[in-house]
Amino acid sequence: MREVTKNLLKELEKTQMQFWNISHQTAEFISMLIKIHQPEEVLEIGTSNGYSALWIADALEYNKSGHLTTIEFYEERQSIAKSYFQATGLANFITPLQGAALEILKSYDKEPDIVFIDANKSQYIEYFRMLDKKLKRGSIILADNVLSHKEKVKPFVEEISVNTGYQSEILDLPAGLLMALKL
């Protein structure tokens, strides 16, 4: 990891509650998973200030391949994230999109190898339904906050856990991380 990225991530961890960022442990897990899986296309729904996107892009840089498309509803947060992508030199691994995720996903035409969901909790089920057909065998869905926002994400968790096209598990990371493999 570049020193500038490492230092910026440490600073961003101080604003975790303000920007609804994932925990350091969850970020480390996602980074390691990306390094192992070596995806060509990663989709993140919920950029916020770019904390998780920086972890993802750093792992893609480590792999020397791959690309992240990250969606953020709030223009101000997207602007902050973009400045961090530039400052760390990781911007060439990232395409930031600003707007409502459900609208953007309608025209999203890529087949992501990994999807990371950390946005509007009550819409997790809709994100899943829109992305299901775009995912190929071996694709991975990661969804944060499945324990901390259990009631809001319940329809999503219930649907994916009984879907025979997926194998899923809730990982005991802070806030709870659901990991599902498309079979």
C-alpha positions as CSV (number, residue, x, y, z in Angstrom):
1,M,0.0,0.0,0.0
2,R,1.3,3.4,-0.9
3,E,2.3,5.5,2.1
4,V,0.0,8.4,1.0
5,T,-2.9,5.9,0.9
6,K,-2.1,4.4,4.2
7,N,-1.9,7.8,5.9
8,L,-5.1,9.0,4.3
9,L,-7.0,5.9,5.4
10,K,-5.8,6.4,9.0
11,E,-7.2,10.0,8.8
12,L,-10.5,8.8,7.3
13,E,-10.9,6.3,10.1
14,K,-11.4,9.2,12.4
15,T,-14.5,10.2,10.5
16,Q,-16.0,6.7,10.3
17,M,-19.2,7.6,12.1
18,Q,-19.7,10.9,10.2
19,F,-19.4,9.3,6.8
20,W,-20.9,5.8,7.6
21,N,-17.7,4.1,6.6
22,I,-17.0,0.4,7.0
23,S,-14.8,-0.8,9.8
24,H,-11.1,-1.2,9.4
25,Q,-11.5,-5.0,9.9
26,T,-14.2,-5.2,7.1
27,A,-11.9,-3.1,4.8
28,E,-9.0,-5.4,5.4
29,F,-11.2,-8.5,4.7
30,I,-12.5,-7.0,1.4
31,S,-9.0,-6.0,0.4
32,M,-7.7,-9.5,1.0
33,L,-10.7,-11.0,-0.9
34,I,-10.0,-8.8,-3.9
35,K,-6.3,-9.8,-3.9
36,I,-7.2,-13.5,-3.8
37,H,-10.2,-13.4,-6.3
38,Q,-8.4,-10.9,-8.7
39,P,-11.6,-9.4,-10.2
40,E,-11.7,-7.5,-13.4
41,E,-14.7,-5.5,-12.5
42,V,-15.8,-4.4,-9.0
43,L,-19.0,-2.5,-8.3
44,E,-19.5,-0.5,-5.1
45,I,-22.9,0.9,-4.2
46,G,-22.4,3.6,-1.7
47,T,-19.1,5.5,-2.1
48,S,-19.5,8.0,0.8
49,N,-16.2,9.7,1.3
50,G,-14.3,7.0,-0.6
51,Y,-12.8,5.0,2.3
52,S,-13.9,1.6,1.1
53,A,-13.2,2.5,-2.5
54,L,-9.6,3.4,-1.6
55,W,-9.2,0.0,0.0
56,I,-10.7,-1.7,-3.1
57,A,-8.6,0.3,-5.6
58,D,-5.4,-0.3,-3.6
59,A,-6.1,-4.1,-3.8
60,L,-6.7,-3.7,-7.6
61,E,-3.4,-1.9,-7.9
62,Y,-1.7,-4.7,-6.0
63,N,-3.2,-7.1,-8.5
64,K,-2.0,-4.9,-11.4
65,S,-5.5,-5.2,-13.0
66,G,-9.1,-4.6,-12.4
67,H,-11.5,-1.6,-12.2
68,L,-13.9,-0.2,-9.6
69,T,-17.2,1.5,-10.5
70,T,-18.5,3.3,-7.4
71,I,-21.9,4.9,-7.0
72,E,-22.7,7.7,-4.6
73,F,-26.0,9.6,-4.3
74,Y,-24.7,12.7,-2.5
75,E,-22.7,15.0,-4.8
76,E,-20.7,16.5,-1.9
77,R,-19.6,13.1,-0.7
78,Q,-18.7,12.1,-4.2
79,S,-16.6,15.3,-4.6
80,I,-14.7,14.5,-1.4
81,A,-14.1,10.9,-2.6
82,K,-12.8,12.1,-6.0
83,S,-10.3,14.4,-4.3
84,Y,-9.0,11.4,-2.3
85,F,-8.8,9.2,-5.4
86,Q,-6.6,11.8,-7.1
87,A,-4.5,12.5,-4.0
88,T,-3.6,8.8,-3.6
89,G,-2.9,8.2,-7.3
90,L,-5.6,5.5,-7.5
91,A,-8.1,7.5,-9.6
92,N,-7.2,5.5,-12.8
93,F,-8.6,2.4,-11.1
94,I,-11.9,4.1,-10.3
95,T,-15.0,5.4,-12.1
96,P,-17.1,7.4,-9.7
97,L,-20.8,7.8,-10.6
98,Q,-23.1,10.2,-8.9
99,G,-26.8,9.7,-8.5
100,A,-29.5,7.3,-7.4
101,A,-28.1,3.8,-7.4
102,L,-31.3,2.2,-8.7
103,E,-31.4,4.6,-11.6
104,I,-27.7,4.1,-12.5
105,L,-28.0,0.3,-12.2
106,K,-30.7,0.4,-14.9
107,S,-28.0,1.3,-17.5
108,Y,-25.1,-0.4,-15.8
109,D,-24.0,-2.9,-18.5
110,K,-21.0,-4.5,-17.0
111,E,-20.8,-8.0,-15.3
112,P,-19.1,-7.3,-12.0
113,D,-17.0,-10.1,-10.4
114,I,-17.5,-8.5,-7.0
115,V,-20.3,-6.3,-5.8
116,F,-20.0,-4.4,-2.5
117,I,-23.3,-3.0,-1.2
118,D,-23.2,-0.3,1.5
119,A,-25.9,2.2,0.7
120,N,-29.6,2.7,1.4
121,K,-30.3,-0.4,3.6
122,S,-34.0,-0.7,2.6
123,Q,-33.0,-0.9,-1.0
124,Y,-30.5,-3.8,-0.7
125,I,-33.2,-6.2,-2.0
126,E,-33.8,-4.0,-5.1
127,Y,-30.0,-3.7,-5.8
128,F,-29.8,-7.5,-5.5
129,R,-32.8,-8.1,-7.9
130,M,-31.3,-5.7,-10.5
131,L,-27.9,-7.2,-10.3
132,D,-28.7,-10.9,-10.1
133,K,-28.9,-11.3,-13.9
134,K,-25.7,-9.4,-14.5
135,L,-23.7,-11.7,-12.2
136,K,-22.0,-14.7,-13.6
137,R,-21.0,-18.0,-11.8
138,G,-18.3,-17.2,-9.3
139,S,-19.3,-13.6,-8.7
140,I,-19.4,-12.4,-5.1
141,I,-21.8,-10.1,-3.4
142,L,-20.7,-8.4,-0.2
143,A,-23.3,-6.5,1.8
144,D,-22.4,-4.5,4.9
145,N,-24.6,-3.7,7.9
146,V,-26.6,-6.9,7.9
147,L,-26.4,-7.2,11.7
148,S,-26.3,-3.5,12.6
149,H,-29.4,-2.7,10.4
150,K,-30.9,-6.2,10.6
151,E,-34.5,-5.1,10.2
152,K,-33.9,-2.8,7.2
153,V,-31.9,-5.5,5.3
154,K,-34.1,-8.4,6.4
155,P,-35.9,-8.9,3.0
156,F,-32.5,-9.0,1.2
157,V,-30.9,-11.4,3.7
158,E,-34.0,-13.7,3.6
159,E,-34.2,-13.7,-0.2
160,I,-30.5,-14.4,-0.9
161,S,-30.3,-17.0,1.9
162,V,-33.0,-19.2,0.3
163,N,-32.0,-18.5,-3.3
164,T,-30.5,-21.8,-4.6
165,G,-28.4,-19.8,-7.0
166,Y,-26.2,-18.5,-4.2
167,Q,-24.3,-19.8,-1.2
168,S,-24.2,-17.2,1.5
169,E,-22.9,-16.6,5.0
170,I,-23.0,-13.7,7.4
171,L,-19.5,-13.0,8.7
172,D,-19.0,-11.7,12.2
173,L,-17.3,-8.5,11.3
174,P,-18.3,-5.2,12.8
175,A,-21.8,-4.3,11.6
176,G,-22.1,-7.8,10.0
177,L,-21.0,-8.6,6.4
178,L,-23.0,-10.9,4.2
179,M,-20.9,-12.7,1.6
180,A,-22.7,-14.6,-1.2
181,L,-21.2,-16.6,-4.0
182,K,-23.2,-17.0,-7.2
183,L,-23.3,-20.7,-8.0
